[in-house]
């Protein structure tokens, strides 16, 4: 059984269990509402009683819509990446289905690769849907944005989410409990993010990709190639580690 057959099996499962639909709806919702919130939040704030104190809210701009979109996509992308991936291998080992599938025969490397690729395709599709929706509403409420830079921003968001997917997949392979896998992956992600702030190395970490994308939207072409390399490296190392660990496990 090839990795393509394994991928098809994973993809059918994502559709059958409505995971693809759920992720698409969640990201579409925040894609649609991000520019809306950026546009109307100042007006809503004026309706809140302030005891006679006048609060001056700045006029919303396209940057506010972009910032809101990036915040929502990065936060909920990480959450969904964790939830969808933490049981990818651990659950199959727990139920015994992994051993049945590998009898086909299917190499363990192909098994792990199919898990990751299916998640990557899922988030690519859903981010495209959310990105198109956010672009359209930003165009209606603010102004047109540079389409190429918008595509690059969403590409960086995709890579950012795939980092947590790859890390979670590794821990899902390492342990038998999907809750433990999710907790460990979240812990590592928090530590890496904290290192960026505490040690001042944030410009080399995955979070810098989002900053790079926002800079592009503002017309700043300065790149963060090291952060991209580190992100792709983390994905590759996590995948290789998951494969090596899975190769040595008794199912």
FILODREN-680516 format. One record per residue (C-alpha): chain; residue number from 1; x, y, z. Coordinates in steps of 0.05 Angstrom, whole numbers, m for minus. Layout:
+-------+------+--------+--------+--------+
! chain ! resi !      X !      Y !      Z !
+-------+------+--------+--------+--------+
!     A !  NUM !      X !      Y !      Z !
...
+-------+------+--------+--------+--------+
END
This chain:
+-------+------+--------+--------+--------+
! chain ! resi !      X !      Y !      Z !
+-------+------+--------+--------+--------+
!     A !    1 !      0 !      0 !      0 !
!     A !    2 !     31 !     67 !    m22 !
!     A !    3 !     30 !    133 !     15 !
!     A !    4 !    m23 !    157 !    m35 !
!     A !    5 !    m70 !    101 !    m16 !
!     A !    6 !    m58 !    116 !     57 !
!     A !    7 !    m71 !    190 !     44 !
!     A !    8 !   m137 !    174 !     10 !
!     A !    9 !   m158 !    133 !     70 !
!     A !   10 !   m140 !    191 !    117 !
!     A !   11 !   m176 !    241 !     73 !
!     A !   12 !   m240 !    200 !     70 !
!     A !   13 !   m238 !    196 !    146 !
!     A !   14 !   m231 !    271 !    152 !
!     A !   15 !   m293 !    279 !    108 !
!     A !   16 !   m333 !    223 !    140 !
!     A !   17 !   m321 !    249 !    211 !
!     A !   18 !   m338 !    321 !    189 !
!     A !   19 !   m270 !    347 !    212 !
!     A !   20 !   m258 !    380 !    145 !
!     A !   21 !   m326 !    413 !    148 !
!     A !   22 !   m318 !    436 !    220 !
!     A !   23 !   m249 !    467 !    209 !
!     A !   24 !   m274 !    501 !    145 !
!     A !   25 !   m334 !    530 !    182 !
!     A !   26 !   m293 !    554 !    242 !
!     A !   27 !   m239 !    588 !    200 !
!     A !   28 !   m290 !    616 !    151 !
!     A !   29 !   m328 !    647 !    209 !
!     A !   30 !   m267 !    682 !    235 !
!     A !   31 !   m245 !    701 !    165 !
!     A !   32 !   m312 !    735 !    154 !
!     A !   33 !   m317 !    768 !    222 !
!     A !   34 !   m246 !    794 !    228 !
!     A !   35 !   m255 !    855 !    182 !
!     A !   36 !   m325 !    865 !    209 !
!     A !   37 !   m300 !    868 !    281 !
!     A !   38 !   m244 !    915 !    261 !
!     A !   39 !   m294 !    961 !    227 !
!     A !   40 !   m349 !    964 !    278 !
!     A !   41 !   m315 !    953 !    346 !
!     A !   42 !   m302 !   1029 !    355 !
!     A !   43 !   m376 !   1042 !    342 !
!     A !   44 !   m397 !    988 !    391 !
!     A !   45 !   m350 !   1018 !    444 !
!     A !   46 !   m388 !   1084 !    440 !
!     A !   47 !   m451 !   1048 !    462 !
!     A !   48 !   m419 !   1026 !    528 !
!     A !   49 !   m437 !   1072 !    587 !
!     A !   50 !   m374 !   1109 !    610 !
!     A !   51 !   m402 !   1153 !    665 !
!     A !   52 !   m395 !   1217 !    625 !
!     A !   53 !   m323 !   1203 !    605 !
!     A !   54 !   m311 !   1212 !    531 !
!     A !   55 !   m270 !   1157 !    499 !
!     A !   56 !   m237 !   1174 !    433 !
!     A !   57 !   m231 !   1112 !    389 !
!     A !   58 !   m183 !   1115 !    329 !
!     A !   59 !   m214 !   1108 !    260 !
!     A !   60 !   m208 !   1035 !    240 !
!     A !   61 !   m161 !   1020 !    182 !
!     A !   62 !   m142 !    962 !    137 !
!     A !   63 !    m85 !    946 !    185 !
!     A !   64 !   m137 !    934 !    240 !
!     A !   65 !   m173 !    883 !    195 !
!     A !   66 !   m107 !    848 !    179 !
!     A !   67 !    m86 !    847 !    252 !
!     A !   68 !   m153 !    818 !    273 !
!     A !   69 !   m150 !    765 !    218 !
!     A !   70 !    m79 !    744 !    236 !
!     A !   71 !    m96 !    740 !    310 !
!     A !   72 !   m157 !    696 !    297 !
!     A !   73 !   m124 !    650 !    246 !
!     A !   74 !    m61 !    639 !    286 !
!     A !   75 !    m97 !    625 !    352 !
!     A !   76 !   m152 !    581 !    325 !
!     A !   77 !   m105 !    548 !    275 !
!     A !   78 !    m61 !    525 !    333 !
!     A !   79 !   m121 !    501 !    373 !
!     A !   80 !   m151 !    463 !    315 !
!     A !   81 !    m83 !    435 !    296 !
!     A !   82 !    m75 !    407 !    366 !
!     A !   83 !   m145 !    379 !    371 !
!     A !   84 !   m143 !    345 !    303 !
!     A !   85 !    m73 !    316 !    308 !
!     A !   86 !    m66 !    295 !    381 !
!     A !   87 !   m103 !    230 !    368 !
!     A !   88 !    m78 !    218 !    297 !
!     A !   89 !    m32 !    160 !    317 !
!     A !   90 !    m45 !    152 !    392 !
!     A !   91 !   m119 !    136 !    381 !
!     A !   92 !   m103 !     85 !    326 !
!     A !   93 !    m52 !     50 !    371 !
!     A !   94 !   m102 !     50 !    429 !
!     A !   95 !   m157 !     19 !    386 !
!     A !   96 !   m110 !    m29 !    351 !
!     A !   97 !   m128 !     m3 !    281 !
!     A !   98 !    m55 !     17 !    268 !
!     A !   99 !    m32 !    m55 !    271 !
!     A !  100 !    m88 !    m77 !    224 !
!     A !  101 !    m71 !    m23 !    173 !
!     A !  102 !      3 !    m38 !    174 !
!     A !  103 !    m12 !   m111 !    155 !
!     A !  104 !    m35 !    m88 !     85 !
!     A !  105 !     27 !    m79 !     79 !
!     A !  106 !     40 !     m5 !     90 !
!     A !  107 !    108 !     22 !    112 !
!     A !  108 !    108 !     59 !    178 !
!     A !  109 !    140 !    119 !    144 !
!     A !  110 !     82 !    122 !     94 !
!     A !  111 !     33 !    116 !    152 !
!     A !  112 !     63 !    177 !    187 !
!     A !  113 !     71 !    216 !    123 !
!     A !  114 !     m2 !    205 !    104 !
!     A !  115 !    m24 !    231 !    171 !
!     A !  116 !     15 !    295 !    163 !
!     A !  117 !     m1 !    308 !     90 !
!     A !  118 !    m75 !    299 !    101 !
!     A !  119 !    m74 !    352 !    156 !
!     A !  120 !    m32 !    398 !    113 !
!     A !  121 !    m81 !    393 !     56 !
!     A !  122 !   m140 !    404 !    103 !
!     A !  123 !   m111 !    468 !    132 !
!     A !  124 !    m90 !    492 !     63 !
!     A !  125 !   m161 !    486 !     37 !
!     A !  126 !   m192 !    518 !     98 !
!     A !  127 !   m143 !    576 !    100 !
!     A !  128 !   m157 !    590 !     27 !
!     A !  129 !   m232 !    593 !     43 !
!     A !  130 !   m220 !    638 !    103 !
!     A !  131 !   m171 !    682 !     65 !
!     A !  132 !   m218 !    693 !      7 !
!     A !  133 !   m274 !    712 !     54 !
!     A !  134 !   m231 !    759 !     95 !
!     A !  135 !   m203 !    792 !     32 !
!     A !  136 !   m273 !    803 !      4 !
!     A !  137 !   m301 !    835 !     67 !
!     A !  138 !   m239 !    877 !     76 !
!     A !  139 !   m248 !    902 !      5 !
!     A !  140 !   m321 !    920 !     20 !
!     A !  141 !   m308 !    953 !     87 !
!     A !  142 !   m239 !    984 !     77 !
!     A !  143 !   m199 !    979 !     12 !
!     A !  144 !   m166 !    930 !    m35 !
!     A !  145 !   m103 !    896 !    m11 !
!     A !  146 !    m43 !    871 !    m49 !
!     A !  147 !    m66 !    801 !    m70 !
!     A !  148 !      5 !    771 !    m75 !
!     A !  149 !     24 !    795 !     m6 !
!     A !  150 !    m43 !    770 !     21 !
!     A !  151 !    m28 !    701 !     m8 !
!     A !  152 !     41 !    702 !     23 !
!     A !  153 !     12 !    722 !     91 !
!     A !  154 !    m35 !    662 !     88 !
!     A !  155 !     22 !    617 !     65 !
!     A !  156 !     62 !    637 !    127 !
!     A !  157 !      1 !    625 !    171 !
!     A !  158 !     m5 !    555 !    140 !
!     A !  159 !     68 !    539 !    155 !
!     A !  160 !     59 !    566 !    226 !
!     A !  161 !      0 !    519 !    237 !
!     A !  162 !     38 !    460 !    207 !
!     A !  163 !     93 !    469 !    259 !
!     A !  164 !     44 !    453 !    315 !
!     A !  165 !     13 !    397 !    272 !
!     A !  166 !     81 !    364 !    263 !
!     A !  167 !    100 !    371 !    336 !
!     A !  168 !     32 !    344 !    359 !
!     A !  169 !     39 !    286 !    310 !
!     A !  170 !    106 !    268 !    340 !
!     A !  171 !     77 !    265 !    411 !
!     A !  172 !     17 !    227 !    386 !
!     A !  173 !     66 !    176 !    360 !
!     A !  174 !    107 !    177 !    424 !
!     A !  175 !     51 !    164 !    474 !
!     A !  176 !    m14 !    124 !    474 !
!     A !  177 !    m58 !    178 !    504 !
!     A !  178 !    m83 !    232 !    458 !
!     A !  179 !    m94 !    279 !    517 !
!     A !  180 !    m22 !    271 !    538 !
!     A !  181 !      1 !    282 !    466 !
!     A !  182 !    m39 !    346 !    461 !
!     A !  183 !    m14 !    371 !    529 !
!     A !  184 !     59 !    357 !    512 !
!     A !  185 !     54 !    390 !    444 !
!     A !  186 !     21 !    451 !    474 !
!     A !  187 !     75 !    454 !    528 !
!     A !  188 !    131 !    453 !    477 !
!     A !  189 !     96 !    506 !    435 !
!     A !  190 !     88 !    551 !    496 !
!     A !  191 !    161 !    541 !    515 !
!     A !  192 !    185 !    557 !    445 !
!     A !  193 !    142 !    620 !    443 !
!     A !  194 !    166 !    641 !    512 !
!     A !  195 !    238 !    632 !    490 !
!     A !  196 !    226 !    682 !    435 !
!     A !  197 !    206 !    735 !    486 !
!     A !  198 !    254 !    719 !    543 !
!     A !  199 !    318 !    705 !    503 !
!     A !  200 !    303 !    755 !    448 !
!     A !  201 !    307 !    703 !    393 !
!     A !  202 !    235 !    712 !    369 !
!     A !  203 !    258 !    735 !    300 !
!     A !  204 !    285 !    665 !    288 !
!     A !  205 !    223 !    627 !    310 !
!     A !  206 !    158 !    608 !    274 !
!     A !  207 !    119 !    667 !    303 !
!     A !  208 !    163 !    713 !    262 !
!     A !  209 !    131 !    686 !    199 !
!     A !  210 !     66 !    721 !    218 !
!     A !  211 !    104 !    786 !    231 !
!     A !  212 !    137 !    778 !    163 !
!     A !  213 !     69 !    770 !    130 !
!     A !  214 !     41 !    832 !    164 !
!     A !  215 !    103 !    872 !    144 !
!     A !  216 !     90 !    853 !     71 !
!     A !  217 !     19 !    878 !     77 !
!     A !  218 !     47 !    944 !    101 !
!     A !  219 !     94 !    950 !     42 !
!     A !  220 !    157 !    928 !     80 !
!     A !  221 !    194 !    876 !     39 !
!     A !  222 !    245 !    857 !     93 !
!     A !  223 !    247 !    782 !     97 !
!     A !  224 !    255 !    731 !    154 !
!     A !  225 !    286 !    672 !    117 !
!     A !  226 !    318 !    644 !    180 !
!     A !  227 !    249 !    639 !    214 !
!     A !  228 !    222 !    604 !    153 !
!     A !  229 !    281 !    556 !    153 !
!     A !  230 !    273 !    542 !    227 !
!     A !  231 !    198 !    529 !    218 !
!     A !  232 !    209 !    481 !    160 !
!     A !  233 !    266 !    448 !    199 !
!     A !  234 !    221 !    437 !    259 !
!     A !  235 !    169 !    405 !    215 !
!     A !  236 !    221 !    359 !    182 !
!     A !  237 !    254 !    340 !    248 !
!     A !  238 !    187 !    326 !    281 !
!     A !  239 !    166 !    282 !    223 !
!     A !  240 !    232 !    245 !    222 !
!     A !  241 !    229 !    235 !    297 !
!     A !  242 !    157 !    209 !    293 !
!     A !  243 !    178 !    159 !    239 !
!     A !  244 !    238 !    135 !    279 !
!     A !  245 !    197 !    127 !    343 !
!     A !  246 !    141 !     92 !    307 !
!     A !  247 !    190 !     44 !    274 !
!     A !  248 !    213 !     20 !    342 !
!     A !  249 !    145 !     11 !    374 !
!     A !  250 !    108 !    m55 !    385 !
!     A !  251 !     36 !    m49 !    362 !
+-------+------+--------+--------+--------+
END
